[in-house]
Amino acid sequence: VALEEHGGIWMGWSGRSSGENEPEPLAQLHQGNITYALTDLTDTDVGEYYHGFANRVLWPICHYRLDLAEYGRKEMAGYFRVNRFFAHRLAPLVRPDDVIWVHDYHLIPLAAELRQMGLKNRIGFFLHIPWPPADVLFTMPVHEEIMRGLSHYDVVGFQTDHDLENFAGCLRREGIGDELGGGRFSAYGRVFKGGIYAIGIETAAFAEFAKKALTNKTVRKARESIEHRSLIIGVDRLDYSKGITQRIDAFERFILANPAQQGRVTYLQITPKSRSEVPEYEAMQRTVAEQAGRVNGALGAVDWVPIRYINRSVGRNILAGFYRLGKVGLVTPLRDGMNLVAEEYVAAQDPDDPGV
């Protein structure tokens, strides 16, 4: 919305690979007030930077899953190398008075690389995921490089008080930095601000969207197939941080402990595939599918499937309609950052007959 209103450049990875060839120059696409500047990455970059360090080290560490972090020097080097590559592609587009806004854990070192190139622009960073305490973060061999990278921003934004407190604790640990008061911190010779900027949705617009979605053919068919049953709905990207397997276990225990609910409630779990190239995610995809199948086989009947499991993306208009049909929105992450499912579910409810 900010870019649409004020204009600007959105620069990032195109999602495509150039094989092992040097990526072509930035492809620029103009839409309204926004210019999209996209770059490919090589296969090596995608493997080491994205599937490697970003999603097999930073992601599990930030979600407190030390048992899933897989360190490798090659992947660590790839993470910093690709951030340097992004900086060199971005710098020629930046004017002296531009404000640069960097998003998420994939790009933590970007400001340091831009500063190294001489850019003095105001640069902000916003983290979409949790920030761990020092005892967790410092298990990572390059934790100091990560902390140093964040110090090169003018503002570092987090989702919650807890995340900001953890970050401050990481600075204090081993004398890395100090908290100056008023949301200001000092570290590595720089002073910067840390803040809490919780993300929300356009509630009124989504509520209207959900109301209109009831006329959608797919939503109508779902409503008819549910019949008299109450619908429990869960919507999550396939990820071990979302608590999906624990949620299915809980639903099974609920049915076993409350036999009268058999045939009276249906649990719809929508879980699009995610990062299938990462072994932990590939294994989880099999686990969730097998778990849902086992529960359905053990508890289901000819006229009742306890769990309806959809392992692909669902259009936003259809999803809004499913939310409105739900009597229970089940959101049970083990550790999460920018999860808007609960807000979307509440906004989608019928005010005269809301779910919980």
N, C-alpha and C positions, 0 to 999 in steps of 0.2 A: 504493500500500500504506500509506503514512504517513497519508494522509487516511482510509482505511478503518479504520485502527486507532485513530486519535486524534480523528477527526472534523474537519470544517472546510468551507470554501467553496471551490469551484473556479469561478473567474470568467474568462470569455473571450468571444471572438467566436463567434456561433452558426453562422457559415459562410453566413449568409443576408444578402441585401441588402434594404433598405427602399425601394429606388428612390432618389428624391431627397427623400423625406419624412423628417422627423426620426424616428429609431428609437423604437419603443415602449419603455416602462420595462422594466427587467430582468425576464426570465422566470426564475422560480426553480423548480427541480425537486428534490425530496428523494428520495434513494435511500440507505437505510441511514444511515451516519454522515456522508454527503456531501450538501451542498447545491450544486447546479449553478446558477450565475447567468449567464445568457447574454444577450448583446445583439447586435442586428443592426447593420450599418453601411450607410451610404448608398453608392450606386454610385460617387460621387466618392471617398469614403473608401477603398473597396476598390481602385479604380484607382490612386489616388495613394499610399496607405499600403502596401497589401499587394502588388499587382502592380507598383507603381512602386518607391518607395525601398527597401522591405524586400528585394524579390526581384530588382531590377535594379541595385541599388547595394550594399547590405550583403552580400547572399549572394555575388555574384561577388568582391567585395573580400576577404571572409573566406576565400574559396577561391582567392585569389591570381590571379584572372582579371580583371586590369585591362582587358583587351581587350573584355570583355563588360559592363563597368559603364557604365550610361547615366544620366548626371546630369541633373536638371532641378529648378529652384527650386520649381516647383509641387509636385513629388513630395516633395521634402525637407520643405516646409512641411506637406504632408499627413501625413507620418510623425509629426512632433512634435504636430500637431493631434489626431490620433487617439489618441496616448498620453495627451494631456491629457483627452480624452473618456473614455478608460478609467479614468483616475484619478478623475474626477468621479463615475463610476458605481460605482467600487469603494469610495470613501471612506465613504459612509454605512453600509456593511456591516461596517466594521472597528471592533472593540472596542479599548480602550487596551492590553490585554495580548496582542493577537493578534500572531503572527509571520506576515509576508507573504513568500511565496516566488515569485519572478518567473522565468519561463522564456523564454529564447532571444532572438535578435536582434531580433525584432519589437517588443520591449518594453523596450529599453535605457533610454529616458528616463523610464520610469514612476515610479521611485523619486524622481527630481528633482521630478516633478509632484506626487507625494504629499507630499513635504517642503514644497513651496511652499504646500500647503494646510494645513500645520501638523501633519501626522502625524509622531509621534516613535517609531513602532513599529520593532522590529527588522525589517529587510528584507534578504533574500538574493536573489542572482541566480545562475542557472546557465545557461551557454552550451552549447548542444547541438552547435555547429559549431566549426571551427578559429578561432583568433585569429591574425591576420596580423602580421608584423613592421612596425616603424614605417615603413620605406620604402614599404610597400604601403598601410598604413592612411592615411598622411598624404597620399596622392593624393586622398583624399576631402575636398571643401571643408569639410564640417562635422565633421572628425575631432575637433576640440577639444570640440565640443558632445557628441559621443559619449563621449569620455573623461571629460568633466565629469559626464555622466549616470551613468556607472559608479561614480564616486566617492561618489555619494549612497547606495550600498548599504553595508550593514555587512559582508557577505561576498560576494565575487565568485568563483564556481566555474568551473573549466575541466576539460576532459577529460584533458589530458596535461601533462607537464613543459614540453614545447616551447611549448604555448599560453600557459602562465603566464610563461615566460621572455620570450615575445614581448610580452605585456602589460606586464611590468616594463620592457622596453626602450622601449615607447611612452611610459611615464611619465617615464623618464629623458631621453628625447629632448626637446630644447628646454626642459628644466627644468620640465616639467609637474608632476612629483612625485618622491618619493624612496621607496626601499625601506628600511624601518626594521629589518628582521630579524624572525625568528619568523613569517614569512608576513604581516607587516603592512606597509601602504603608507600614504603620506600624499600627498594631492593636493587642490588647491582648498580648502584649509582643513579638510579632513576626514581622519580616520584610519580605515582599513578593512582587512579581511583578504582576502587572495587565496589560494585553495587549489585542489588537484587532487582531483577526485571522479569517478573513472572509473566508468562505469555498466556493470552486468552484467545477467545474466538469472538466473531461478530454474532452475538447471541440472538438478537432479534431476527437477523437475516437467516440464520440457520434454522430457527424455529419455523419461519415461514416456508423455508425450503423443505423441511420435514413434513409439514402439513400438506403441501402440494404433492409430495412424493407418494402419498397414499393412492393416488390415481395411476401410478406407474403399473404397467402390466405385471412385471416380476413381483412387485410388492403385493399386488392384489392376489396373485397366485400363492404367495407365501402365506398370506393371511388366511386364505381358504384352506390350505393344507394343514395349518396349525389347528384349525377348528376351535374347539372349546378349551384347548390347552393354554396354559400360561407360558410365555416365551422368556427364557433367560438368554441374554446375548452378550458375547464377548468378542471384541475386535482388537486384534493385535498383530503387528508384524511378527513373523516367526523369529523369536529370539529367546535365549535362555534367561534373559532378565525379566521377562514378562510374566513368569509364573504360570505358564499354560499347563504344564503337566501337573502341577500341584492343584490347579483349578479343576482339571478333569477328575483327579482323585477326590477332591472335595465334593464334586457333584455326585460321583458314584457313592460316596459314603452317605450323602444326604438321602439318596434314593433308598439305599439299603436300610438306613435308620428310620425312614418314613415310608413304609410300603404303600400307604394310601396315596402317595404322590405318583406312583407308577401309572403311566398313561395320562397323567394330568399336567405334566410339565415337559417342555422340550428345551434343550440347551443348544443354541446356535453359536458355533465358534467359527469366526471368519479370520483366517490367518494366512495372508499372502506370503509367498516364498521370499526369502531374504538371504543374500550373501551365500548362495548355495556352493560357491567355490571354496568357502572356508569349511574345513572338515567338521568343526563343532556344529555348524548349522545344518550341514547335510545329515549328520547323525540325528540331530533333533527332529528334523523333518520326518524321518522314519519313525522315531519314537512316538511322536504325537499321533501320527496316523495309526500306528499299531495300537496305541492306548485307546483311542476313540473306537477303533474296531473291536477291541476286546470288551469294552464296556457295553457297546451295542449288542455284541453277541451274547453276553452274559445276562443282560437285563431287558433287552428289547423284546417286542412281541410282533406278531404279524401286522398289527395295525398301529404300532408305535415304535419309532426310532428315537431313543433317548437323546443322542448327540448327533446333530447335523454339522458335519465338519467340512468347511470350504477352504481349500488350500490354494486360493488365487485371489487376485484383487477384485473388488466389487466397486462399481461406479458410485460416485458420491451421492447421486440422487437416490439410488437404490438403498445405499447404506443408511441414509437419513430416514427413509421409510421403515427400514428394519428396526432402527432405534425406536421409532415411534410405536411400533408394534410390541416392543419389549416391555415386560412387566418388571424385569430385573436387569440392570446393567452391571455386569460382572467385570470389575477392573482390579486385578490383583498382582501388580508388578512386585517382584522381589526388591528391585531398586530401579528407579526411573527418573527421567528428567522431564523433557518437554512432551508429556503425554496428554493429549487433549480429548481422549475418548470420553472421559467422565463428563467433561463440559458439553461435548456434543450430545451425549445421551440425555443429559438433563434438559438441554435446550430443545431437544426434539420432542419432548413429552407433551401429551395433550393436557392442558391445564385442568380440565374437568375430570380426567381419569389418569393421573400420572403414574408412572412406574417408580421404582426405587433403585 
